[in-house]
């Protein structure tokens, strides 16, 4: 039985943040149809998991992409709502 960081559940932070970030970015594009709750929720989860993964230095590439897509999906609906309300 192997021990160490390979068996840790923390190794899933990268893939989870990547999936949440991708789903959130796609949902953010369609925010006019489905609302802004899904992109904000999934985007914030992607950012959280990405930061946890970057702190543990596991799957750094996936965490970086998850962080970028998650932050874009959180900021896009906010800027869209601000632009449409002005």
C-alpha positions as CSV (number, residue, x, y, z in Angstrom):
1,X,0.0,0.0,0.0
2,X,1.5,3.3,-1.1
3,X,1.5,6.3,1.2
4,X,2.1,10.0,0.6
5,X,0.6,12.7,-1.5
6,X,-0.5,10.4,-4.3
7,X,-3.2,8.8,-2.1
8,X,-4.4,12.1,-0.7
9,X,-7.8,13.5,-1.7
10,X,-6.0,16.8,-2.2
11,X,-4.8,15.5,-5.6
12,X,-8.4,16.0,-6.8
13,X,-8.3,19.8,-6.3
14,X,-6.8,20.4,-9.8
15,X,-9.3,18.4,-11.8
16,X,-12.3,19.6,-9.7
17,X,-11.3,23.2,-10.1
18,X,-10.8,22.7,-13.8
19,X,-14.3,21.1,-14.3
20,X,-16.0,23.7,-12.1
21,X,-14.3,26.5,-13.9
22,X,-15.2,25.2,-17.3
23,X,-18.8,24.7,-16.4
24,X,-19.0,28.1,-14.8
25,X,-17.5,29.8,-17.8
26,X,-19.9,28.1,-20.1
27,X,-22.8,29.1,-17.8
28,X,-21.5,32.6,-17.6
29,X,-21.7,33.0,-21.4
30,X,-25.4,32.0,-21.2
31,X,-26.0,34.1,-18.0
32,X,-28.7,36.0,-19.8
33,X,-30.7,32.8,-20.2
34,X,-30.0,30.9,-17.0
35,X,-29.2,33.7,-14.5
36,X,-26.1,34.5,-12.7
37,X,-26.4,32.1,-9.7
38,X,-24.8,29.1,-11.4
39,X,-21.7,30.9,-12.7
40,X,-21.2,32.6,-9.4
41,X,-21.5,29.4,-7.4
42,X,-19.4,27.2,-9.7
43,X,-16.9,30.0,-10.3
44,X,-16.4,30.6,-6.6
45,X,-16.0,26.8,-6.0
46,X,-13.5,26.6,-8.8
47,X,-11.5,29.5,-7.3
48,X,-11.6,27.9,-3.9
49,X,-10.4,24.5,-5.1
50,X,-7.7,26.1,-7.3
51,X,-6.3,28.1,-4.4
52,X,-6.3,25.0,-2.2
53,X,-4.5,23.0,-4.9
54,X,-2.0,25.7,-5.6
55,X,-1.2,26.0,-1.8
56,X,-0.5,22.2,-1.7
57,X,1.5,22.4,-5.0
58,X,-0.5,19.6,-6.6
59,X,-1.7,19.6,-10.3
60,X,-0.6,23.2,-10.6
61,X,-1.4,23.5,-14.3
62,X,-5.0,22.4,-13.8
63,X,-5.3,24.6,-10.7
64,X,-4.1,27.6,-12.7
65,X,-6.6,27.1,-15.5
66,X,-9.4,26.5,-12.9
67,X,-8.4,29.7,-11.2
68,X,-8.5,31.7,-14.4
69,X,-11.8,30.3,-15.7
70,X,-13.4,30.5,-12.3
71,X,-12.4,34.1,-11.7
72,X,-13.6,35.0,-15.3
73,X,-16.9,33.3,-14.7
74,X,-17.4,35.2,-11.4
75,X,-16.4,38.6,-12.9
76,X,-18.2,38.4,-16.2
77,X,-21.8,38.3,-14.9
78,X,-21.0,41.1,-12.5
79,X,-19.7,43.3,-15.2
80,X,-22.5,42.4,-17.5
81,X,-25.1,43.3,-14.9
82,X,-23.3,46.6,-14.2
83,X,-23.1,47.5,-17.9
84,X,-26.8,46.7,-18.5
85,X,-28.0,48.6,-15.5
86,X,-26.1,51.8,-16.3
